[in-house]
C-alpha cells in the first residue's frame, strides 16, 4: 500500500520491555521516522505493523505500529514536581470552581506568607479563582479546594492519565492500553 507519509502520521506506540506503555499521559508515541531508526539500531522489537510501508530503491518495510524496547527502562518511583504533573493530579480542572480553562497553580498558603512550592501546598486553579484568592489563605478567602493537595504516586498519575485518552488510538494499540473507549470504524 502506498500512503503519503507526513511527519505526524503513523506514530508507533512504545512499550517497555515488559509490554507496558512507558507513559499514558502523554501517551508514549514515537514518530514513524524515530521508530524506523530504532528498528535499524536494534533497540526495539516490532510487535505490530501498519499496512503502510516505506520504500527505498532496493528495500521496503511496513511501518511499525507497536514496538517494545529490548532493554527494560526502570520506571521512576516518584513523579517530578512539575506544573503539568500538578494539573494531571488535579485532572486538569480548577479545584475551586471546576472549570478547565486558563489553568494556573495556586499556593494554598501563599508564598508571601511563607508557603512552599510543594505537592501538599499547590493546587490547580483557573486564573479568575487564583486572582480572587490572591495572597489570602483558604480560610481568609473562604475558598477551599475540592481535592486536598497531596504528593501523587506514579500510579495516581497513570490512572488520571487514563481519563484523557488521545484523539487517535490505532486498533493495534488496544491490547496494551486500558481506556474505556470505542474506536471509530
Rosetta constraint file for C-alpha pairs under 8 A:
AtomPair CA 1 CA 51 HARMONIC 6.47 0.50
AtomPair CA 1 CA 52 HARMONIC 5.55 0.50
AtomPair CA 1 CA 53 HARMONIC 6.74 0.50
AtomPair CA 2 CA 52 HARMONIC 6.33 0.50
AtomPair CA 2 CA 53 HARMONIC 6.82 0.50
AtomPair CA 3 CA 52 HARMONIC 6.10 0.50
AtomPair CA 3 CA 53 HARMONIC 7.61 0.50
AtomPair CA 5 CA 9 HARMONIC 6.17 0.50
AtomPair CA 5 CA 10 HARMONIC 7.75 0.50
AtomPair CA 7 CA 31 HARMONIC 6.87 0.50
AtomPair CA 7 CA 32 HARMONIC 7.51 0.50
AtomPair CA 7 CA 33 HARMONIC 7.67 0.50
AtomPair CA 8 CA 31 HARMONIC 6.47 0.50
AtomPair CA 8 CA 32 HARMONIC 8.00 0.50
AtomPair CA 9 CA 31 HARMONIC 7.40 0.50
AtomPair CA 9 CA 32 HARMONIC 7.29 0.50
AtomPair CA 10 CA 31 HARMONIC 7.02 0.50
AtomPair CA 10 CA 32 HARMONIC 5.90 0.50
AtomPair CA 10 CA 50 HARMONIC 7.59 0.50
AtomPair CA 10 CA 63 HARMONIC 7.51 0.50
AtomPair CA 10 CA 65 HARMONIC 6.98 0.50
AtomPair CA 11 CA 29 HARMONIC 6.04 0.50
AtomPair CA 11 CA 30 HARMONIC 5.52 0.50
AtomPair CA 11 CA 31 HARMONIC 4.68 0.50
AtomPair CA 11 CA 32 HARMONIC 5.30 0.50
AtomPair CA 11 CA 65 HARMONIC 6.54 0.50
AtomPair CA 12 CA 29 HARMONIC 5.42 0.50
AtomPair CA 12 CA 30 HARMONIC 5.29 0.50
AtomPair CA 12 CA 31 HARMONIC 6.42 0.50
AtomPair CA 12 CA 32 HARMONIC 6.41 0.50
AtomPair CA 12 CA 35 HARMONIC 6.73 0.50
AtomPair CA 12 CA 64 HARMONIC 6.12 0.50
AtomPair CA 12 CA 65 HARMONIC 4.33 0.50
AtomPair CA 12 CA 66 HARMONIC 5.11 0.50
AtomPair CA 12 CA 67 HARMONIC 6.71 0.50
AtomPair CA 13 CA 21 HARMONIC 7.48 0.50
AtomPair CA 13 CA 27 HARMONIC 7.81 0.50
AtomPair CA 13 CA 28 HARMONIC 6.01 0.50
AtomPair CA 13 CA 29 HARMONIC 4.71 0.50
AtomPair CA 13 CA 30 HARMONIC 6.71 0.50
AtomPair CA 13 CA 65 HARMONIC 6.18 0.50
AtomPair CA 13 CA 66 HARMONIC 4.69 0.50
AtomPair CA 13 CA 67 HARMONIC 6.31 0.50
AtomPair CA 13 CA 173 HARMONIC 6.72 0.50
AtomPair CA 14 CA 21 HARMONIC 6.07 0.50
AtomPair CA 14 CA 22 HARMONIC 6.64 0.50
AtomPair CA 14 CA 28 HARMONIC 5.48 0.50
AtomPair CA 14 CA 29 HARMONIC 5.62 0.50
AtomPair CA 14 CA 30 HARMONIC 6.84 0.50
AtomPair CA 14 CA 66 HARMONIC 6.14 0.50
AtomPair CA 14 CA 67 HARMONIC 5.24 0.50
AtomPair CA 14 CA 68 HARMONIC 5.82 0.50
AtomPair CA 14 CA 69 HARMONIC 7.32 0.50
AtomPair CA 15 CA 19 HARMONIC 5.03 0.50
AtomPair CA 15 CA 20 HARMONIC 5.13 0.50
AtomPair CA 15 CA 21 HARMONIC 4.29 0.50
AtomPair CA 15 CA 22 HARMONIC 5.67 0.50
AtomPair CA 15 CA 28 HARMONIC 7.57 0.50
AtomPair CA 15 CA 66 HARMONIC 7.44 0.50
AtomPair CA 15 CA 67 HARMONIC 6.08 0.50
AtomPair CA 15 CA 68 HARMONIC 4.46 0.50
AtomPair CA 15 CA 69 HARMONIC 6.25 0.50
AtomPair CA 16 CA 20 HARMONIC 5.45 0.50
AtomPair CA 16 CA 21 HARMONIC 5.97 0.50
AtomPair CA 16 CA 22 HARMONIC 5.67 0.50
AtomPair CA 16 CA 68 HARMONIC 5.50 0.50
AtomPair CA 16 CA 69 HARMONIC 5.17 0.50
AtomPair CA 16 CA 70 HARMONIC 7.85 0.50
AtomPair CA 16 CA 71 HARMONIC 7.68 0.50
AtomPair CA 16 CA 72 HARMONIC 5.86 0.50
AtomPair CA 16 CA 73 HARMONIC 6.43 0.50
AtomPair CA 17 CA 68 HARMONIC 5.57 0.50
AtomPair CA 17 CA 69 HARMONIC 4.90 0.50
AtomPair CA 17 CA 70 HARMONIC 5.61 0.50
AtomPair CA 17 CA 71 HARMONIC 5.89 0.50
AtomPair CA 17 CA 72 HARMONIC 4.74 0.50
AtomPair CA 17 CA 73 HARMONIC 7.44 0.50
AtomPair CA 18 CA 68 HARMONIC 7.94 0.50
AtomPair CA 18 CA 72 HARMONIC 7.06 0.50
AtomPair CA 19 CA 68 HARMONIC 6.26 0.50
AtomPair CA 19 CA 176 HARMONIC 7.17 0.50
AtomPair CA 20 CA 176 HARMONIC 6.45 0.50
AtomPair CA 21 CA 27 HARMONIC 7.60 0.50
AtomPair CA 21 CA 28 HARMONIC 6.31 0.50
AtomPair CA 21 CA 176 HARMONIC 7.02 0.50
AtomPair CA 21 CA 177 HARMONIC 7.45 0.50
AtomPair CA 22 CA 27 HARMONIC 7.81 0.50
AtomPair CA 22 CA 28 HARMONIC 5.65 0.50
AtomPair CA 22 CA 75 HARMONIC 7.78 0.50
AtomPair CA 23 CA 27 HARMONIC 5.28 0.50
AtomPair CA 23 CA 28 HARMONIC 5.04 0.50
AtomPair CA 23 CA 158 HARMONIC 7.31 0.50
AtomPair CA 24 CA 28 HARMONIC 6.50 0.50
AtomPair CA 24 CA 158 HARMONIC 5.92 0.50
AtomPair CA 24 CA 161 HARMONIC 5.63 0.50
AtomPair CA 24 CA 162 HARMONIC 6.34 0.50
AtomPair CA 25 CA 158 HARMONIC 6.98 0.50
AtomPair CA 25 CA 161 HARMONIC 4.70 0.50
AtomPair CA 25 CA 162 HARMONIC 7.16 0.50
AtomPair CA 25 CA 164 HARMONIC 7.51 0.50
AtomPair CA 26 CA 161 HARMONIC 7.46 0.50
AtomPair CA 27 CA 166 HARMONIC 7.51 0.50
AtomPair CA 30 CA 34 HARMONIC 6.02 0.50
AtomPair CA 30 CA 35 HARMONIC 6.04 0.50
AtomPair CA 31 CA 35 HARMONIC 6.18 0.50
AtomPair CA 32 CA 36 HARMONIC 6.14 0.50
AtomPair CA 32 CA 63 HARMONIC 6.84 0.50
AtomPair CA 32 CA 64 HARMONIC 7.47 0.50
AtomPair CA 33 CA 37 HARMONIC 6.30 0.50
AtomPair CA 34 CA 38 HARMONIC 6.20 0.50
AtomPair CA 35 CA 39 HARMONIC 6.23 0.50
AtomPair CA 35 CA 64 HARMONIC 7.19 0.50
AtomPair CA 35 CA 67 HARMONIC 7.93 0.50
AtomPair CA 36 CA 40 HARMONIC 6.31 0.50
AtomPair CA 36 CA 63 HARMONIC 7.51 0.50
AtomPair CA 36 CA 64 HARMONIC 7.72 0.50
AtomPair CA 37 CA 41 HARMONIC 6.16 0.50
AtomPair CA 38 CA 42 HARMONIC 6.12 0.50
AtomPair CA 38 CA 43 HARMONIC 5.31 0.50
AtomPair CA 38 CA 44 HARMONIC 6.08 0.50
AtomPair CA 39 CA 43 HARMONIC 6.12 0.50
AtomPair CA 39 CA 44 HARMONIC 5.62 0.50
AtomPair CA 39 CA 45 HARMONIC 7.11 0.50
AtomPair CA 39 CA 46 HARMONIC 7.61 0.50
AtomPair CA 43 CA 69 HARMONIC 6.15 0.50
AtomPair CA 43 CA 70 HARMONIC 5.66 0.50
AtomPair CA 43 CA 71 HARMONIC 7.54 0.50
AtomPair CA 44 CA 67 HARMONIC 6.05 0.50
AtomPair CA 44 CA 68 HARMONIC 5.38 0.50
AtomPair CA 44 CA 69 HARMONIC 4.45 0.50
AtomPair CA 44 CA 70 HARMONIC 5.12 0.50
AtomPair CA 45 CA 67 HARMONIC 5.49 0.50
AtomPair CA 45 CA 68 HARMONIC 5.25 0.50
AtomPair CA 45 CA 69 HARMONIC 6.41 0.50
AtomPair CA 45 CA 70 HARMONIC 6.46 0.50
AtomPair CA 46 CA 64 HARMONIC 6.10 0.50
AtomPair CA 46 CA 66 HARMONIC 6.35 0.50
AtomPair CA 46 CA 67 HARMONIC 4.62 0.50
AtomPair CA 46 CA 68 HARMONIC 6.67 0.50
AtomPair CA 47 CA 64 HARMONIC 7.44 0.50
AtomPair CA 47 CA 65 HARMONIC 7.66 0.50
AtomPair CA 47 CA 66 HARMONIC 5.25 0.50
AtomPair CA 47 CA 67 HARMONIC 5.16 0.50
AtomPair CA 47 CA 68 HARMONIC 6.78 0.50
AtomPair CA 48 CA 64 HARMONIC 5.84 0.50
AtomPair CA 48 CA 65 HARMONIC 5.40 0.50
AtomPair CA 48 CA 66 HARMONIC 4.96 0.50
AtomPair CA 48 CA 67 HARMONIC 7.00 0.50
AtomPair CA 48 CA 172 HARMONIC 6.56 0.50
AtomPair CA 49 CA 62 HARMONIC 6.28 0.50
AtomPair CA 49 CA 63 HARMONIC 5.56 0.50
AtomPair CA 49 CA 64 HARMONIC 4.12 0.50
AtomPair CA 49 CA 65 HARMONIC 4.65 0.50
AtomPair CA 49 CA 66 HARMONIC 6.69 0.50
AtomPair CA 49 CA 172 HARMONIC 7.89 0.50
AtomPair CA 50 CA 62 HARMONIC 6.42 0.50
AtomPair CA 50 CA 63 HARMONIC 5.44 0.50
AtomPair CA 50 CA 64 HARMONIC 6.01 0.50
AtomPair CA 50 CA 65 HARMONIC 5.55 0.50
AtomPair CA 51 CA 62 HARMONIC 6.52 0.50
AtomPair CA 51 CA 63 HARMONIC 7.32 0.50
AtomPair CA 52 CA 62 HARMONIC 5.74 0.50
AtomPair CA 52 CA 63 HARMONIC 5.94 0.50
AtomPair CA 53 CA 60 HARMONIC 6.59 0.50
AtomPair CA 53 CA 61 HARMONIC 5.26 0.50
AtomPair CA 53 CA 62 HARMONIC 3.93 0.50
AtomPair CA 53 CA 63 HARMONIC 5.25 0.50
AtomPair CA 54 CA 60 HARMONIC 5.68 0.50
AtomPair CA 54 CA 61 HARMONIC 5.43 0.50
AtomPair CA 54 CA 62 HARMONIC 6.34 0.50
AtomPair CA 54 CA 63 HARMONIC 6.82 0.50
AtomPair CA 55 CA 59 HARMONIC 5.73 0.50
AtomPair CA 55 CA 60 HARMONIC 4.33 0.50
AtomPair CA 55 CA 61 HARMONIC 6.53 0.50
AtomPair CA 56 CA 60 HARMONIC 6.30 0.50
AtomPair CA 65 CA 170 HARMONIC 7.89 0.50
AtomPair CA 65 CA 172 HARMONIC 6.84 0.50
AtomPair CA 65 CA 173 HARMONIC 7.59 0.50
AtomPair CA 66 CA 172 HARMONIC 7.08 0.50
AtomPair CA 66 CA 173 HARMONIC 6.68 0.50
AtomPair CA 76 CA 154 HARMONIC 7.44 0.50
AtomPair CA 77 CA 153 HARMONIC 7.48 0.50
AtomPair CA 77 CA 154 HARMONIC 6.47 0.50
AtomPair CA 78 CA 152 HARMONIC 7.99 0.50
AtomPair CA 78 CA 153 HARMONIC 6.05 0.50
AtomPair CA 78 CA 154 HARMONIC 6.11 0.50
AtomPair CA 79 CA 85 HARMONIC 7.72 0.50
AtomPair CA 79 CA 152 HARMONIC 7.39 0.50
AtomPair CA 79 CA 153 HARMONIC 6.59 0.50
AtomPair CA 79 CA 154 HARMONIC 5.74 0.50
AtomPair CA 80 CA 85 HARMONIC 7.41 0.50
AtomPair CA 81 CA 85 HARMONIC 6.48 0.50
AtomPair CA 81 CA 86 HARMONIC 7.14 0.50
AtomPair CA 81 CA 118 HARMONIC 7.59 0.50
AtomPair CA 81 CA 119 HARMONIC 6.98 0.50
AtomPair CA 82 CA 86 HARMONIC 6.26 0.50
AtomPair CA 83 CA 87 HARMONIC 6.28 0.50
AtomPair CA 83 CA 105 HARMONIC 7.42 0.50
AtomPair CA 84 CA 88 HARMONIC 6.09 0.50
AtomPair CA 85 CA 89 HARMONIC 5.97 0.50
AtomPair CA 85 CA 157 HARMONIC 7.42 0.50
AtomPair CA 86 CA 90 HARMONIC 6.24 0.50
AtomPair CA 86 CA 105 HARMONIC 7.91 0.50
AtomPair CA 86 CA 119 HARMONIC 7.54 0.50
AtomPair CA 86 CA 122 HARMONIC 7.73 0.50
AtomPair CA 86 CA 123 HARMONIC 6.95 0.50
AtomPair CA 86 CA 124 HARMONIC 6.76 0.50
AtomPair CA 87 CA 91 HARMONIC 5.98 0.50
AtomPair CA 87 CA 92 HARMONIC 4.80 0.50
AtomPair CA 87 CA 93 HARMONIC 7.25 0.50
AtomPair CA 87 CA 124 HARMONIC 5.93 0.50
AtomPair CA 88 CA 92 HARMONIC 5.71 0.50
AtomPair CA 88 CA 157 HARMONIC 6.44 0.50
AtomPair CA 88 CA 160 HARMONIC 6.52 0.50
AtomPair CA 88 CA 161 HARMONIC 6.90 0.50
AtomPair CA 89 CA 152 HARMONIC 6.76 0.50
AtomPair CA 89 CA 156 HARMONIC 7.19 0.50
AtomPair CA 89 CA 157 HARMONIC 5.91 0.50
AtomPair CA 89 CA 160 HARMONIC 6.70 0.50
AtomPair CA 90 CA 94 HARMONIC 7.77 0.50
AtomPair CA 90 CA 95 HARMONIC 7.24 0.50
AtomPair CA 90 CA 123 HARMONIC 7.38 0.50
AtomPair CA 90 CA 124 HARMONIC 6.38 0.50
AtomPair CA 90 CA 147 HARMONIC 7.44 0.50
AtomPair CA 91 CA 160 HARMONIC 6.44 0.50
AtomPair CA 92 CA 100 HARMONIC 5.99 0.50
AtomPair CA 92 CA 103 HARMONIC 7.70 0.50
AtomPair CA 92 CA 124 HARMONIC 7.46 0.50
AtomPair CA 93 CA 98 HARMONIC 5.30 0.50
AtomPair CA 93 CA 99 HARMONIC 5.44 0.50
AtomPair CA 93 CA 100 HARMONIC 4.54 0.50
AtomPair CA 93 CA 101 HARMONIC 7.66 0.50
AtomPair CA 93 CA 103 HARMONIC 7.40 0.50
AtomPair CA 93 CA 124 HARMONIC 6.65 0.50
AtomPair CA 93 CA 125 HARMONIC 7.24 0.50
AtomPair CA 93 CA 126 HARMONIC 7.78 0.50
AtomPair CA 94 CA 98 HARMONIC 4.69 0.50
AtomPair CA 94 CA 99 HARMONIC 5.36 0.50
AtomPair CA 94 CA 100 HARMONIC 6.27 0.50
AtomPair CA 94 CA 103 HARMONIC 6.80 0.50
AtomPair CA 94 CA 124 HARMONIC 5.21 0.50
AtomPair CA 94 CA 125 HARMONIC 4.19 0.50
AtomPair CA 94 CA 126 HARMONIC 5.27 0.50
AtomPair CA 95 CA 123 HARMONIC 6.82 0.50
AtomPair CA 95 CA 124 HARMONIC 5.77 0.50
AtomPair CA 95 CA 125 HARMONIC 5.80 0.50
AtomPair CA 95 CA 144 HARMONIC 7.97 0.50
AtomPair CA 95 CA 145 HARMONIC 4.71 0.50
AtomPair CA 95 CA 146 HARMONIC 5.13 0.50
AtomPair CA 95 CA 147 HARMONIC 6.48 0.50
AtomPair CA 96 CA 125 HARMONIC 6.52 0.50
AtomPair CA 96 CA 129 HARMONIC 6.80 0.50
AtomPair CA 96 CA 143 HARMONIC 6.66 0.50
AtomPair CA 96 CA 144 HARMONIC 6.45 0.50
AtomPair CA 96 CA 145 HARMONIC 5.03 0.50
AtomPair CA 96 CA 146 HARMONIC 6.32 0.50
AtomPair CA 97 CA 129 HARMONIC 7.47 0.50
AtomPair CA 99 CA 126 HARMONIC 7.05 0.50
AtomPair CA 100 CA 126 HARMONIC 7.43 0.50
AtomPair CA 101 CA 126 HARMONIC 6.46 0.50
AtomPair CA 102 CA 126 HARMONIC 5.38 0.50
AtomPair CA 102 CA 127 HARMONIC 5.90 0.50
AtomPair CA 103 CA 124 HARMONIC 6.67 0.50
AtomPair CA 103 CA 125 HARMONIC 5.66 0.50
AtomPair CA 103 CA 126 HARMONIC 4.29 0.50
AtomPair CA 103 CA 127 HARMONIC 6.14 0.50
AtomPair CA 104 CA 124 HARMONIC 5.98 0.50
AtomPair CA 104 CA 125 HARMONIC 5.33 0.50
AtomPair CA 104 CA 126 HARMONIC 5.64 0.50
AtomPair CA 104 CA 127 HARMONIC 6.12 0.50
AtomPair CA 104 CA 130 HARMONIC 7.55 0.50
AtomPair CA 105 CA 122 HARMONIC 6.38 0.50
AtomPair CA 105 CA 123 HARMONIC 5.53 0.50
AtomPair CA 105 CA 124 HARMONIC 4.49 0.50
AtomPair CA 105 CA 125 HARMONIC 5.29 0.50
AtomPair CA 105 CA 126 HARMONIC 7.68 0.50
AtomPair CA 105 CA 130 HARMONIC 7.67 0.50
AtomPair CA 106 CA 110 HARMONIC 7.86 0.50
AtomPair CA 106 CA 122 HARMONIC 5.48 0.50
AtomPair CA 106 CA 123 HARMONIC 5.32 0.50
AtomPair CA 106 CA 124 HARMONIC 6.13 0.50
AtomPair CA 106 CA 125 HARMONIC 5.92 0.50
AtomPair CA 106 CA 130 HARMONIC 6.19 0.50
AtomPair CA 107 CA 111 HARMONIC 6.81 0.50
AtomPair CA 107 CA 115 HARMONIC 6.81 0.50
AtomPair CA 107 CA 116 HARMONIC 7.61 0.50
AtomPair CA 107 CA 117 HARMONIC 7.02 0.50
AtomPair CA 107 CA 121 HARMONIC 5.54 0.50
AtomPair CA 107 CA 122 HARMONIC 4.58 0.50
AtomPair CA 107 CA 123 HARMONIC 6.55 0.50
AtomPair CA 108 CA 115 HARMONIC 7.47 0.50
AtomPair CA 108 CA 121 HARMONIC 5.38 0.50
AtomPair CA 108 CA 122 HARMONIC 6.08 0.50
AtomPair CA 108 CA 123 HARMONIC 7.15 0.50
AtomPair CA 108 CA 137 HARMONIC 5.97 0.50
AtomPair CA 108 CA 138 HARMONIC 6.28 0.50
AtomPair CA 109 CA 113 HARMONIC 6.55 0.50
AtomPair CA 109 CA 114 HARMONIC 7.17 0.50
AtomPair CA 109 CA 115 HARMONIC 4.68 0.50
AtomPair CA 109 CA 116 HARMONIC 7.65 0.50
AtomPair CA 109 CA 121 HARMONIC 6.58 0.50
AtomPair CA 109 CA 136 HARMONIC 7.48 0.50
AtomPair CA 109 CA 137 HARMONIC 5.40 0.50
AtomPair CA 109 CA 138 HARMONIC 7.65 0.50
AtomPair CA 110 CA 114 HARMONIC 6.64 0.50
AtomPair CA 110 CA 115 HARMONIC 5.03 0.50
AtomPair CA 110 CA 116 HARMONIC 7.91 0.50
AtomPair CA 110 CA 135 HARMONIC 5.53 0.50
AtomPair CA 110 CA 136 HARMONIC 6.68 0.50
AtomPair CA 110 CA 137 HARMONIC 6.70 0.50
AtomPair CA 111 CA 115 HARMONIC 4.31 0.50
AtomPair CA 111 CA 116 HARMONIC 6.23 0.50
AtomPair CA 111 CA 117 HARMONIC 7.82 0.50
AtomPair CA 112 CA 135 HARMONIC 6.94 0.50
AtomPair CA 113 CA 135 HARMONIC 7.98 0.50
AtomPair CA 115 CA 121 HARMONIC 7.10 0.50
AtomPair CA 116 CA 121 HARMONIC 6.55 0.50
AtomPair CA 117 CA 121 HARMONIC 6.37 0.50
AtomPair CA 117 CA 122 HARMONIC 6.39 0.50
AtomPair CA 118 CA 122 HARMONIC 6.10 0.50
AtomPair CA 119 CA 123 HARMONIC 7.93 0.50
AtomPair CA 119 CA 149 HARMONIC 6.31 0.50
AtomPair CA 119 CA 150 HARMONIC 5.54 0.50
AtomPair CA 119 CA 151 HARMONIC 5.04 0.50
AtomPair CA 119 CA 152 HARMONIC 7.93 0.50
AtomPair CA 120 CA 148 HARMONIC 7.82 0.50
AtomPair CA 120 CA 149 HARMONIC 4.79 0.50
AtomPair CA 120 CA 150 HARMONIC 4.70 0.50
AtomPair CA 120 CA 151 HARMONIC 6.24 0.50
AtomPair CA 121 CA 149 HARMONIC 6.33 0.50
AtomPair CA 122 CA 149 HARMONIC 6.39 0.50
AtomPair CA 123 CA 145 HARMONIC 7.44 0.50
AtomPair CA 123 CA 149 HARMONIC 5.95 0.50
AtomPair CA 125 CA 129 HARMONIC 6.14 0.50
AtomPair CA 125 CA 130 HARMONIC 5.74 0.50
AtomPair CA 126 CA 130 HARMONIC 6.08 0.50
AtomPair CA 127 CA 131 HARMONIC 6.02 0.50
AtomPair CA 128 CA 132 HARMONIC 6.09 0.50
AtomPair CA 129 CA 133 HARMONIC 6.09 0.50
AtomPair CA 130 CA 134 HARMONIC 5.97 0.50
AtomPair CA 132 CA 141 HARMONIC 7.97 0.50
AtomPair CA 133 CA 137 HARMONIC 7.66 0.50
AtomPair CA 133 CA 138 HARMONIC 7.54 0.50
AtomPair CA 133 CA 141 HARMONIC 5.63 0.50
AtomPair CA 133 CA 143 HARMONIC 7.17 0.50
AtomPair CA 136 CA 140 HARMONIC 5.66 0.50
AtomPair CA 136 CA 141 HARMONIC 5.80 0.50
AtomPair CA 137 CA 141 HARMONIC 6.19 0.50
AtomPair CA 138 CA 142 HARMONIC 5.60 0.50
AtomPair CA 138 CA 143 HARMONIC 4.93 0.50
AtomPair CA 138 CA 144 HARMONIC 5.53 0.50
AtomPair CA 139 CA 143 HARMONIC 6.69 0.50
AtomPair CA 139 CA 144 HARMONIC 7.53 0.50
AtomPair CA 152 CA 156 HARMONIC 5.69 0.50
AtomPair CA 152 CA 157 HARMONIC 6.77 0.50
AtomPair CA 153 CA 157 HARMONIC 6.58 0.50
AtomPair CA 154 CA 158 HARMONIC 6.15 0.50
AtomPair CA 155 CA 159 HARMONIC 5.98 0.50
AtomPair CA 156 CA 160 HARMONIC 6.20 0.50
AtomPair CA 157 CA 161 HARMONIC 5.93 0.50
AtomPair CA 158 CA 162 HARMONIC 6.32 0.50
AtomPair CA 159 CA 163 HARMONIC 7.05 0.50
AtomPair CA 160 CA 164 HARMONIC 7.48 0.50
AtomPair CA 161 CA 165 HARMONIC 7.47 0.50
AtomPair CA 162 CA 178 HARMONIC 7.09 0.50
AtomPair CA 162 CA 179 HARMONIC 6.04 0.50
AtomPair CA 163 CA 179 HARMONIC 7.50 0.50
AtomPair CA 165 CA 179 HARMONIC 6.73 0.50
AtomPair CA 165 CA 181 HARMONIC 7.97 0.50
AtomPair CA 169 CA 173 HARMONIC 6.71 0.50
AtomPair CA 169 CA 174 HARMONIC 7.49 0.50
AtomPair CA 169 CA 183 HARMONIC 7.17 0.50
AtomPair CA 170 CA 174 HARMONIC 7.21 0.50
AtomPair CA 171 CA 183 HARMONIC 7.66 0.50
AtomPair CA 173 CA 177 HARMONIC 6.46 0.50
AtomPair CA 174 CA 178 HARMONIC 7.34 0.50
